[in-house]
Amino acid sequence: MKRFIFMAALFMLALLTLMALVGGCVAKSEEKAVATPPSPPPADGIPADHPDLDEQEMYTACSDCHRDETPDVYEQWWNSAHGIATVKCYQCHGTYEDMMRVPATSNCMFCHEEQTSQMDGTLTCWQCHSAHHFTGHHSERGEG
């Protein structure tokens, strides 16, 4: 009889241990399911927090500073379809007075009316396209 009680107690201990392990795994998988991906920028863009410029600097090409200040961004643009087509920074980002760090989707409509007209109003360009990473070919611009 003592052996039966010992075996029953051992069985219960093993069962409780198993339940605790399974419960912990379920809780961890539920925690992972709660995590949400980062949201894309809003359709109306994000204003730029650009440092003050003097009047002469305001009329200097953006690339004159950004080539050195943000070389990764400059290279991404330079190698993109927009860079190859020589789309200027202000055409998407606005002028110094109304500059947007992330342009509004409505800015894209000026050149991409056909594509933006197919969007249902819930998408922004940035949900499918990343900033400055637009594909293109150097040969169109005569670059190596």
C-alpha positions in Angstrom: 0.0 0.0 0.0 2.9 2.4 0.8 4.3 1.7 -2.6 1.0 2.6 -4.2 0.8 5.9 -2.3 4.4 6.6 -3.2 3.8 5.9 -6.9 0.6 8.0 -6.9 2.4 10.9 -5.3 5.3 10.6 -7.8 2.8 10.5 -10.7 1.0 13.6 -9.4 4.4 15.5 -9.0 5.3 14.5 -12.6 1.9 15.6 -13.8 2.1 19.0 -12.0 5.6 19.6 -13.4 4.4 18.8 -16.9 1.4 21.2 -16.5 3.7 24.0 -15.3 6.1 23.5 -18.2 3.2 23.5 -20.8 1.6 26.5 -19.1 4.9 28.4 -19.3 5.3 27.7 -23.0 1.7 28.8 -23.8 2.2 32.0 -21.9 5.4 32.8 -23.8 3.8 32.1 -27.1 0.9 34.4 -26.2 3.4 37.1 -25.2 5.0 36.8 -28.7 1.7 37.0 -30.4 0.9 40.4 -28.7 3.9 42.1 -30.2 3.0 44.4 -33.1 5.2 45.5 -36.0 6.2 49.1 -36.2 3.7 51.2 -38.0 4.5 53.0 -41.3 4.8 56.7 -41.4 1.5 58.6 -41.6 0.1 59.5 -45.1 0.5 63.2 -44.3 4.2 62.8 -43.7 6.6 63.7 -40.9 7.9 67.3 -40.6 11.7 67.7 -40.8 13.6 69.0 -37.8 16.2 70.7 -40.0 18.8 72.9 -38.4 18.6 76.6 -39.1 20.3 77.8 -42.4 21.3 81.2 -43.5 19.8 82.6 -46.6 22.6 81.5 -48.9 22.5 78.0 -47.5 18.8 77.8 -48.2 19.5 78.1 -51.9 22.3 75.6 -52.0 21.5 72.2 -53.4 20.6 69.7 -50.6 23.2 67.3 -51.9 26.0 69.8 -51.2 25.5 69.2 -47.4 23.8 65.8 -47.3 26.6 64.1 -49.3 28.8 64.6 -46.2 26.2 64.9 -43.4 24.1 61.8 -44.3 26.1 59.8 -46.8 24.0 56.7 -46.5 20.8 58.6 -47.4 22.6 60.4 -50.2 23.9 57.1 -51.7 20.5 55.5 -51.5 19.0 58.4 -53.4 21.9 58.6 -55.9 21.5 54.9 -56.8 17.7 55.0 -56.9 15.3 55.6 -59.8 14.7 59.1 -58.4 18.4 59.8 -58.3 18.9 58.5 -61.8 16.0 60.6 -63.0 17.6 63.6 -61.2 14.5 64.1 -59.1 15.5 66.9 -56.7 15.0 66.6 -53.0 12.6 69.5 -52.8 10.3 67.8 -55.3 9.4 65.2 -52.6 10.5 66.8 -49.3 9.4 70.4 -50.0 11.4 73.6 -49.6 13.3 74.6 -46.5 10.3 76.5 -45.2 7.9 73.5 -45.4 10.3 70.6 -45.4 9.1 67.1 -44.6 11.4 64.4 -43.2 9.0 61.8 -44.7 7.0 63.3 -47.6 3.2 63.2 -47.6 1.8 60.5 -49.9 0.0 63.3 -51.7 3.4 64.5 -53.0 3.9 61.3 -54.8 0.7 61.9 -56.8 2.3 64.7 -58.8 4.5 62.2 -60.7 2.8 58.9 -59.9 -0.9 59.7 -60.4 -1.7 56.4 -62.0 -0.2 54.4 -59.2 -1.6 56.4 -56.3 -5.1 56.4 -57.9 -5.1 52.6 -57.5 -4.5 52.9 -53.7 -7.6 52.4 -51.6 -6.9 55.2 -49.1 -5.6 52.8 -46.4 -2.1 52.4 -47.8 0.8 54.8 -47.9 3.7 54.6 -50.4 6.0 53.7 -47.5 4.2 50.5 -46.7 5.6 48.9 -49.8 8.5 51.3 -50.8 11.3 52.2 -48.4 12.7 55.7 -48.5 15.3 56.3 -51.3 15.4 52.6 -52.1 13.8 52.7 -55.5 15.3 50.5 -58.2 16.8 51.8 -61.4 19.8 51.4 -63.7 23.0 53.4 -63.7 23.3 53.1 -67.4 20.3 55.5 -67.9 22.4 58.3 -66.3 25.7 57.2 -67.9 27.1 56.2 -64.5 29.4 53.1 -64.1 
